[in-house]
Amino acid sequence: MLALSSPHSQVGQENVFMIQLPKPEKATNALDVIKRGLKAAENT
């Protein structure tokens, strides 16, 4: 299970994005995709 939340939110009081992946390597790949997306968003 992978859960992401804003570092500025209070625990349990803001939106949390959660995904469940079947294999550990899939979680690593998903995290890489998310990091690339966040970096691209910062550059726009």
Helices and strands as residue ranges (DSSP letters): E 2-5, E 16-19, H 24-42
